[in-house]
Amino acid sequence: MKNMKVYTITGCLECYKLIQQLKVRNILFEEINVMDQPERLGELIKAGECYVHFLVKGDDALSLGDLLAKEQ
């Protein structure tokens, strides 16, 4: 089940790195490219954020550091 959402944009190196880290750790996620799916930008704004390579799990906004700390 993919309950993790990753908001990205095309050509973003940090987005790519984040996705690679999630894949290496076998963390399931849904990638939402807001350039390809601009109608989904509202979800990002609703979460209180306006930048990409942003993680949302359930109702929680996370950084990669937050996510890795929860793994330990």
LUMROLO-22579 format. One line per field, with one value per atom (N, C-alpha, C): x, y, z negated; residue number from 1; atom name; residue in one letter. Coordinates in pm, whole numbers. Layout:
# LUMROLO-22579
c1 X | ...
c2 Y | ...
c3 Z | ...
i NUM | ...
at CA | ...
aa A | ...
***
This chain:
# LUMROLO-22579
c1 84 | 0 | 88 | 59 | 138 | 70 | 107 | 48 | 143 | 260 | 358 | 345 | 339 | 334 | 460 | 521 | 639 | 606 | 610 | 580 | 710 | 714 | 835 | 805 | 912 | 901 | 1005 | 979 | 1069 | 1204 | 1313 | 1448 | 1505 | 1438 | 1484 | 1580 | 1707 | 1807 | 1777 | 1734 | 1702 | 1583 | 1487 | 1372 | 1420 | 1508 | 1562 | 1636 | 1718 | 1794 | 1700 | 1596 | 1500 | 1432 | 1389 | 1321 | 1415 | 1540 | 1638 | 1657 | 1660 | 1675 | 1554 | 1436 | 1316 | 1318 | 1358 | 1364 | 1467 | 1585 | 1690 | 1638 | 1556 | 1502 | 1371 | 1330 | 1205 | 1083 | 1082 | 968 | 872 | 748 | 648 | 602 | 584 | 541 | 473 | 398 | 336 | 409 | 467 | 531 | 428 | 421 | 330 | 414 | 427 | 501 | 402 | 419 | 323 | 333 | 437 | 444 | 355 | 355 | 272 | 127 | 108 | -25 | -51 | -61 | -77 | -202 | -300 | -422 | -395 | -283 | -248 | -170 | -133 | -59 | -136 | -267 | -351 | -326 | -294 | -265 | -140 | -42 | 83 | 60 | -16 | -48 | -132 | -225 | -308 | -224 | -115 | -24 | 59 | 44 | 113 | 250 | 278 | 410 | 398 | 501 | 502 | 636 | 696 | 820 | 813 | 897 | 893 | 1003 | 1006 | 1070 | 1023 | 891 | 821 | 750 | 758 | 697 | 575 | 471 | 352 | 316 | 302 | 259 | 137 | 23 | -101 | -124 | -135 | -150 | -20 | 90 | 218 | 306 | 362 | 462 | 599 | 682 | 811 | 924 | 1041 | 1163 | 1225 | 1323 | 1391 | 1457 | 1514 | 1575 | 1474 | 1353 | 1248 | 1216 | 1204 | 1170 | 1278 | 1403 | 1514 | 1524 | 1497 | 1501 | 1393 | 1278 | 1168 | 1201 | 1291 | 1330 | 1414 | 1488 | 1582 | 1516
c2 -119 | 0 | 124 | 217 | 339 | 452 | 468 | 578 | 697 | 685 | 793 | 863 | 995 | 1074 | 1159 | 1164 | 1245 | 1342 | 1470 | 1574 | 1618 | 1612 | 1642 | 1734 | 1779 | 1847 | 1786 | 1798 | 1747 | 1817 | 1740 | 1795 | 1833 | 1800 | 1835 | 1727 | 1763 | 1667 | 1619 | 1709 | 1669 | 1574 | 1596 | 1504 | 1365 | 1360 | 1233 | 1160 | 1233 | 1172 | 1115 | 1191 | 1145 | 1016 | 1013 | 895 | 775 | 796 | 687 | 634 | 723 | 680 | 597 | 637 | 562 | 424 | 418 | 289 | 195 | 248 | 167 | 105 | 179 | 132 | 55 | 30 | -42 | 21 | 154 | 227 | 255 | 209 | 233 | 378 | 436 | 576 | 602 | 709 | 759 | 887 | 892 | 1015 | 1102 | 1227 | 1323 | 1436 | 1435 | 1541 | 1654 | 1765 | 1874 | 1952 | 1926 | 1986 | 1907 | 1775 | 1688 | 1682 | 1705 | 1698 | 1824 | 1939 | 2065 | 2068 | 1989 | 1985 | 1928 | 1860 | 1801 | 1898 | 2014 | 2113 | 2157 | 2157 | 2194 | 2105 | 1977 | 1885 | 1931 | 1975 | 2022 | 2148 | 2239 | 2364 | 2335 | 2240 | 2203 | 2149 | 2081 | 2029 | 2140 | 2262 | 2376 | 2400 | 2341 | 2353 | 2401 | 2465 | 2514 | 2486 | 2374 | 2335 | 2187 | 2146 | 2006 | 1926 | 1800 | 1689 | 1689 | 1691 | 1698 | 1566 | 1515 | 1387 | 1408 | 1333 | 1332 | 1187 | 1152 | 1019 | 1035 | 994 | 1017 | 1167 | 1216 | 1359 | 1426 | 1350 | 1401 | 1447 | 1565 | 1615 | 1573 | 1516 | 1463 | 1513 | 1523 | 1541 | 1403 | 1389 | 1260 | 1224 | 1322 | 1297 | 1244 | 1300 | 1252 | 1105 | 1076 | 941 | 843 | 878 | 788 | 769 | 874 | 863 | 767 | 767 | 676 | 531 | 507 | 371 | 306 | 387 | 333 | 296
c3 0 | 0 | 0 | 87 | 99 | 22 | -104 | -181 | -192 | -129 | -125 | 9 | 7 | 129 | 137 | 256 | 278 | 390 | 358 | 457 | 522 | 655 | 730 | 848 | 913 | 1042 | 1137 | 1264 | 1366 | 1357 | 1364 | 1367 | 1232 | 1125 | 990 | 938 | 922 | 876 | 734 | 648 | 510 | 507 | 595 | 605 | 644 | 744 | 793 | 679 | 605 | 495 | 389 | 356 | 257 | 303 | 427 | 480 | 478 | 514 | 511 | 369 | 270 | 130 | 85 | 126 | 90 | 156 | 283 | 353 | 290 | 255 | 192 | 62 | -7 | -136 | -121 | 4 | 32 | -34 | -36 | -91 | 24 | 9 | 111 | 108 | 225 | 232 | 365 | 366 | 489 | 525 | 644 | 690 | 759 | 718 | 778 | 837 | 968 | 1037 | 1063 | 991 | 1000 | 1131 | 1210 | 1343 | 1440 | 1421 | 1505 | 1457 | 1327 | 1266 | 1184 | 1249 | 1174 | 1087 | 1120 | 1038 | 900 | 881 | 751 | 662 | 716 | 639 | 514 | 523 | 409 | 288 | 311 | 200 | 124 | 199 | 140 | 59 | 114 | 44 | -81 | -69 | -185 | -299 | -263 | -365 | -431 | -377 | -435 | -377 | -262 | -201 | -58 | -12 | 126 | 193 | 159 | 226 | 259 | 353 | 396 | 329 | 361 | 292 | 148 | 139 | 12 | -12 | -134 | -170 | -256 | -228 | -312 | -339 | -467 | -506 | -594 | -543 | -615 | -625 | -745 | -768 | -809 | -813 | -860 | -744 | -757 | -662 | -715 | -628 | -671 | -582 | -641 | -562 | -548 | -461 | -449 | -582 | -651 | -782 | -883 | -883 | -971 | -942 | -813 | -771 | -812 | -789 | -825 | -975 | -1052 | -1199 | -1248 | -1181 | -1222 | -1190 | -1094 | -1058 | -1168 | -1243 | -1342 | -1470
i 1 | 1 | 1 | 2 | 2 | 2 | 3 | 3 | 3 | 4 | 4 | 4 | 5 | 5 | 5 | 6 | 6 | 6 | 7 | 7 | 7 | 8 | 8 | 8 | 9 | 9 | 9 | 10 | 10 | 10 | 11 | 11 | 11 | 12 | 12 | 12 | 13 | 13 | 13 | 14 | 14 | 14 | 15 | 15 | 15 | 16 | 16 | 16 | 17 | 17 | 17 | 18 | 18 | 18 | 19 | 19 | 19 | 20 | 20 | 20 | 21 | 21 | 21 | 22 | 22 | 22 | 23 | 23 | 23 | 24 | 24 | 24 | 25 | 25 | 25 | 26 | 26 | 26 | 27 | 27 | 27 | 28 | 28 | 28 | 29 | 29 | 29 | 30 | 30 | 30 | 31 | 31 | 31 | 32 | 32 | 32 | 33 | 33 | 33 | 34 | 34 | 34 | 35 | 35 | 35 | 36 | 36 | 36 | 37 | 37 | 37 | 38 | 38 | 38 | 39 | 39 | 39 | 40 | 40 | 40 | 41 | 41 | 41 | 42 | 42 | 42 | 43 | 43 | 43 | 44 | 44 | 44 | 45 | 45 | 45 | 46 | 46 | 46 | 47 | 47 | 47 | 48 | 48 | 48 | 49 | 49 | 49 | 50 | 50 | 50 | 51 | 51 | 51 | 52 | 52 | 52 | 53 | 53 | 53 | 54 | 54 | 54 | 55 | 55 | 55 | 56 | 56 | 56 | 57 | 57 | 57 | 58 | 58 | 58 | 59 | 59 | 59 | 60 | 60 | 60 | 61 | 61 | 61 | 62 | 62 | 62 | 63 | 63 | 63 | 64 | 64 | 64 | 65 | 65 | 65 | 66 | 66 | 66 | 67 | 67 | 67 | 68 | 68 | 68 | 69 | 69 | 69 | 70 | 70 | 70 | 71 | 71 | 71 | 72 | 72 | 72
at N | CA | C | N | CA | C | N | CA | C | N | CA | C | N | CA | C | N | CA | C | N | CA | C | N | CA | C | N | CA | C | N | CA | C | N | CA | C | N | CA | C | N | CA | C | N | CA | C | N | CA | C | N | CA | C | N | CA | C | N | CA | C | N | CA | C | N | CA | C | N | CA | C | N | CA | C | N | CA | C | N | CA | C | N | CA | C | N | CA | C | N | CA | C | N | CA | C | N | CA | C | N | CA | C | N | CA | C | N | CA | C | N | CA | C | N | CA | C | N | CA | C | N | CA | C | N | CA | C | N | CA | C | N | CA | C | N | CA | C | N | CA | C | N | CA | C | N | CA | C | N | CA | C | N | CA | C | N | CA | C | N | CA | C | N | CA | C | N | CA | C | N | CA | C | N | CA | C | N | CA | C | N | CA | C | N | CA | C | N | CA | C | N | CA | C | N | CA | C | N | CA | C | N | CA | C | N | CA | C | N | CA | C | N | CA | C | N | CA | C | N | CA | C | N | CA | C | N | CA | C | N | CA | C | N | CA | C | N | CA | C | N | CA | C | N | CA | C | N | CA | C
aa M | M | M | K | K | K | N | N | N | M | M | M | K | K | K | V | V | V | Y | Y | Y | T | T | T | I | I | I | T | T | T | G | G | G | C | C | C | L | L | L | E | E | E | C | C | C | Y | Y | Y | K | K | K | L | L | L | I | I | I | Q | Q | Q | Q | Q | Q | L | L | L | K | K | K | V | V | V | R | R | R | N | N | N | I | I | I | L | L | L | F | F | F | E | E | E | E | E | E | I | I | I | N | N | N | V | V | V | M | M | M | D | D | D | Q | Q | Q | P | P | P | E | E | E | R | R | R | L | L | L | G | G | G | E | E | E | L | L | L | I | I | I | K | K | K | A | A | A | G | G | G | E | E | E | C | C | C | Y | Y | Y | V | V | V | H | H | H | F | F | F | L | L | L | V | V | V | K | K | K | G | G | G | D | D | D | D | D | D | A | A | A | L | L | L | S | S | S | L | L | L | G | G | G | D | D | D | L | L | L | L | L | L | A | A | A | K | K | K | E | E | E | Q | Q | Q
***
